[in-house]
Amino acid sequence: MLLFEHKKDLQSYKAQSPIQKEIFYLTEITFQKLQRTTPTTLSSSELSSVVSRTDLDRMWQKDLKPMLVVRYPGSTGSQHVQQHIKSTLGSMNTGWEVTEDAFYAHTPYSQLPFTNIIATLNPAAKRQLVLACHFDSKYYPPQWDGREFLGATDSAVPCSMILELARAQDDDLKTLKDSGSDLSLQLFFFDGEEALYQWTSEDSLYGSRHLAHKMSTTAHPPEATNTSQLDGIDLFVLLDLIGGPNPRFGNQFSSTTRWLSRLQKIERRLHALGHLKNHPNEVQYFWPGLHVGLILDDHVPFLNQGVRILHLISTPFPEVWHTFDDNEENLDRISISNLNKILQVFVLEYLNKKSQNPIAEGS
């Protein structure tokens, strides 16, 4: 991903990459076709029930460690990670529909295979809340003294957080699916977010560009003549560069300020109930009033098509970004655990799903 904090950086990129120019002229009017969701608000007992189900140690062992391998597109590690994601989702009671978007694309090194993984809770639902991340790791040529880039924050942790959410809230999500709600949940695991040589409009975002185009040309519902699967995305939430200490998430898009504000309110509610560890009053992860410069990431192909975006990426980027120190040793367990809880509450409230078996007040 790339971050533009200054106009001169923006102008420079526009000059270098004319294919991307349309991103800078997108206006808020393109979002008006999207429906506005009214979320529920969980009670204190329901909040306690939700956060009691998520388990950081379980996520660490079952998801994170298997993902901390070299996994650039076409590699053996990539195949292992893809299988892990599919088998993990397939083992749940929810009954996710897991599909692949496999294709070949020209890269600076040759034609390479890419595979996006899409898991859909209820394909028949009219609208989908999308949680997305990329599972590939940045490619470094062998001459780097044999060192391996494992991409812990970039983006093994976000993928693991999404898998843990699906596992921890399996029963609630199954109930939601069985209810036939018009609003459901969809998970995107992108391949090929990273540039293989140097970031350009063509050497980056391989998977998200392919899937956005595919969805834009696929009718939704199937018999529709003027709406596509992209029109069915209610909100697209992209997670990236998560796992370092003291994360801070700023605001890129005014159209989704209300959702960043809601995350901030959930953080404060969980803090007040004592559910966040090592979280003093001065700690705050979500900053809806903090403007963040344009960041090029997997949301861009969807943004260009008018999809409403909530980009949860730590800014400034972690100090270990694109270094060989982006590994397990430098992850901050406490912040990951806290963010797991906040994200899971956000998703259930967004989906208007009351928690099952709430913990009694005072227990």
Residue, then its C-alpha position, 0 to 999 in steps of 0.5 A: m500500500l502507498l500513503f499520500e500525506h502531501k499534495k506534491d506526493l499526490q501530484s507526483y503519483k498522478a503523473q506517474s500512474p495515469i491509469q489510477k487518475e479516476i480515483f482522485y475524482l470520485t465524489e460523494i454522490t456515487f455513494q448515494k445508491l447505497q442503503r444506510t444500515t441502522p445497527t443494533t446496540l448490544s447491552s452490557s451483558e451481551l457485550s460481555s457474552v461477545v467478548s468472552r468468546t474470542d480467544l487470542d491464544r487460540m487465534w495465535q496457534k490456530d491461525l497466526k502461526p500457520m500464516l507466518v510463512v513466505r507466501y508471495p503469489g505462486s509460492t508453496g507457502s501461498q498454497h498452504v495459507q490458502q488451504h488453511i483459510k478454506s479448511t478453517l472456514g469449512s470446519m465451522n457450523t455456520g456453513w460458509e459458502v467458500t469460493e475461489d477467484a483464480f486467475y493468471a496475471h502478467t507481472p514483472y517476473s512472468q505470468l503468475p497464478f493468483t487466487n482470491i478466496i471469498a466466503t459468504l454467509n448467505p449468498a441469497a442476501k440482498r446486501q453484504l457487509v464485507l470484511a477484507c484483508h490480503f494474505d500474500s506477503k511481499y516478495y524479496p529476491p533470494q539475494w537478501d542473505g536468505r532472510e524471509f519476509l513473513g509480513a506479520t502485520d502485513s497482513a497475517v494478523p488481519c487475516s487471523m483476526i477475521l478467521e477468529l471472528a468467524r470462529a468465535q461468533d460461529d453460533d451467532l452467525k449461523t443464527l443470522k444465516d438461518s434467519g434469512s436476513d437481507l443483510s449478511l456477511q462476506l469475507f474477502f482474502f485477497d492475493g497479490e496486494e503487494a507489488l512484486y517489483q515496484w508499486t505501479s497501477e499494474d504491479s499491485l492490487y492484482g487480486s482486488r482489481h480482478l475481483a472488483h471487475k468480476m463482481s461489477t460484471t456479475a448480476h445481483p440478484p442473479e436475474a437483475t439486469n441493472t445491478s451487480q454484486l458490487d451494488g450488493i456491498d453495504l460496507f467494505v471494511l478493509l483491515d491492514l497493517i494491524g498488530g503493532p503497538n499503539p495502533r491508530f486508525g484515522n479517517q479517509f472517507s467522510s462517507t464512512t465517518r459514522w462507522l469509524s465513530r461507532l468503532q470509537k464508541i464501542e472502544r469506549r463502551l468496552h473500556a468502561l466495562g473493563h473488557l480491554k486490557n492495558h487500555p488506560n483512558e488516554v489510549q484510543y485506537f479510533w480517531p474519526g476526527l483525524h484526517v488521513g491522506l490517501i492510501l492505495d490499498d485493496h479497497v481502491p478498485f472497489l472505491n473506483q466503482g462507488v463502493r462505500i469504504l471503511h479502511l482500517i489501517s494503522t497510520p502511521f504505518p508500523e515501524v517494521w513495515h516492509t522490513f524483515d522485522d515484521n514478524e511474530e516477535n514484534l507483535d503486540r498481543i494486547s492491542i490485537s486482543n483488544l481490537n479483536k473484541i472491538l471488531q467482533v462487537f462492531v460486526l454483530e451490531y452492524l448485522n443487527k444480531k443480538s448476542q445469544n446467551p448474554i452473561a447476566e449483569g454483575s456476573 
